[in-house]
């Protein structure tokens, strides 16, 4: 039986190796009017895949990274193909003290949180943190030898005062700029979600995050591509009762 899977990725440079390897076809005809996103489709074995990337900001000519475009991309992907699983693939920062290394590929584990939504009012605090559910990735991680960790999302690439302490309070090892926004959409629309994050930089290391990110983007994107295909293979060959 065919399965529909949506893949949502913020940066074109992260997505290009996967687009090439799985021979995705660019589908401008699928993009809702006015949106900057890029849609791609392919059939991989028994899987119908829809890949959405964020496209470029017309004024600044950079990818539309971070939470606002990510949520809209996730919603558009779900509306377009009603997937049985949404996978958010991307790069991320990792915590060295918790064992993360450059080029590691992490699978989401337990929950995805926000670290930049601080609303110190009862109930709203927990709402701000989010703690959205993800699928149980233990079997995939064991089969492919991948690490797993809690992901925390914020709208900044750098790290300011409160961020690190909240990331630690969430028990997170992985820091990105999209996963929690996408997870909110999946939780709201009742679509199972998995995040796959390849580490470009270590947030508890002295070197500036942006320099580490640019140095390691190619390696991380190549590892991300390889492991994403391995995950699709695993899903194809194993009954996943959560989907
Ligand atoms: N200068 C970069 C900026 C990319 S923004 C450029 O070439 O355009 C960073 C992207 O990588 C986001 O999509 C984010 O999810 C991810 N990312 C990588 N390392 C991160 C970190 N330490 N903190 C937050 N997001 C990170």
Boltz pocket constraint, residues with backbone or C-beta under 6 A from the ligand:
constraints:
  - pocket:
      binder: B
      contacts: [[A, 10], [A, 11], [A, 62], [A, 63], [A, 65], [A, 66], [A, 90], [A, 91], [A, 92], [A, 93], [A, 94], [A, 154], [A, 156], [A, 157], [A, 158], [A, 175], [A, 176], [A, 177], [A, 178], [A, 200], [A, 201], [A, 203], [A, 209], [A, 210], [A, 213]]
      max_distance: 6.0
